[in-house]
Structure formats: structure tokens, C-alpha cells
């Protein structure tokens, strides 16, 4: 679960999961039905109290329709997990034990990127413009 440890101590995992589902339902209320469904499958998996191999397939429609660095990493780490897990192909010569955790950790930034992509890009542009202005100002390159 992608929740800070302090919050996990204060509330049980199911309560946090229901709260996150309700919160993101509120955030996605203006999306279309299909888009909301795809995003909600990602929220369901990213904030799930426990993860099983079968849960890795839930957000695949989200991953296929929203390709970015994080969804590709989710696919890579999820695939590696399915290769090495005892309940998967159990290929012992590949040694990686925490791929399922990394895969789930990649869902949250993918969700953030898809939800607030334009705001993140605009903030990045403003930050680069400010950094460029400050650099020119500090080095005396302004004419």
C-alpha cells in the first residue's frame, strides 16, 4: 500500500483503502465513465491492503491505454515478478524478490501523471523559466 507509515499506524488498512477509493471517486467525478473506470482500477490496485499475483492484471487496461514511463515500469516489474514468483513460472535463475512491490509503487506515480499531467508540465515549465532567469541574473548574463 502506497501510504505513509504513520497513517498506517493510525488507521487499519481497509479503512485507508475505502478512504482512498472514496477520495479518488470524488477527484474523478467529472471524467467520462470509461476513463473513470480505467483510473479507478489503478486506484483499487495501488491502494489495495494486500497484493496477490491475480491483482497484477486488474490495472492492465489502464496501463495499455495510458503509456508512460511509470506504466512501462509497472509492466516490466510485474512481468519479472510473474517469472520468478513461486506461484508464477518460478524461474529460479532470475533473482529478484521485491518486483511486486516496485510494480505497485510504479502505479501511484502513473496515476498522478495521468490525472494531473497538464498541471505537472505547466509547473515544470515555470520552474525551468524561473531557473533560467535566476541563472542569467546571478551570472550577470542579462543585457
N, C-alpha and C positions, 0 to 999 in steps of 0.2 A: 504494500500500500504506500502510495506516494504522499504521506502525511508526516509532518514533523513529530518527533518522538514525544515531545511534551504534550501535544494534543492527544497522542495515542494513550498516554498515561491517564489523562483526564476523562476520556470517553472510550466506550468499548468500540470495537472495530465495525460492528454492524451499524451502530448509531452514526459513526463517521461516514460510512458508506451511504446510508439513507440521506444524510445531510448533503453530501456531495451530489447525489443524484437529484435531489430537490433544487440545489443551488444551480446546477448546470441546466436543469429543465427551465428554470427562470431565465438564465442567460440566453438559451436558445429558443425562447418562445416566439421570436419573430422570424425564425428560419422556416424554410419550406418543410413539409412533412418528411420527405426523403432525406434531405440534408440533416434534419434534426435526428432522424433515426440513425444515420451513419455516425454522427458525432456522439450520440448517446451510447452506442455500442462501445466506442472508445472510452467514454467516461466510466461505463459499467466495468470494463476490464481494468483500466488504470487504477481505479479506487477500490477494487474488489478486496475483501479482507483476506482471501486466500486464492492462490493460483494453482490450477491443475493444467495438465497438458491440453485438455479439451478447451480450456478458456482461451488459449492462444488463437483459436480460429474465429472467435467472436468478432474482433475488430478487423478482420481481413477485408471486408468490403470498404471500410473506412480507409485502410491502407492502400487499397487498389485505386481508389478514386482521389486520394489526396497524397500524391507522391511528393515527398521532400526528403531531406537528409535523415530526419528522425524516423520516418516510416520505413525508409530503406534499411536503416539500422535495426529497427524492430524486426523486419523480415529476416535479416542476416542472423541476428542473435536468436531469434525464435527458431530458425532452421537449425542452427548449431545445437540448440537445446534438444530439439527433437531427434537429432542424430546421436547425441551422447546419453540421453536420459535412459534409465533402466526400463521405463515403460514405452520408450520410443524404439529406435533402431539399435540402441545400446552398442555403439561403436566405441570400444574401449581405447582405441589408439588415438582418439581425439580427446585431449584432456581439457575440459572446460566445465566447471561446476555451477557457475553463477550466471549462465546465459539467460535463464528465465527472468532473473531479477533485472538484468541490464535491458532486456527486451521490454519489460513493463516500464522501466524508468524512461525508455525512449518514447513511450506512448504519451506521457504527460507533456513534454515539450512539443510533440507533434500536435497535440490537441491545442496547446496555447498558440502555436504558429498558425494553425488553420483558423482558429477563432479570431485572433487579433493580428493577422498578418499585416494589414494596411497600417495600423497604428504602430506596429513594431518597425516597419520600413520607414514611416514618417519620422519617428523618434530617432532612428539611426541616421537619417539624412540630416536632421537638425543637429545631432551630436557631431557628425563629420564637418558640417559647416562651421559650428562653433569652434571645434578643434583647429580647423584650418585658419580661422580668423585669429584665434589666440596664438597660434604658432607664428603667423605673419607678424602679429603685433609684438610678440616677445623678441623675435629675431630682428625686428626693425626693417622688415621687407616691404612694409606698406609705403606707398608713394604719396 
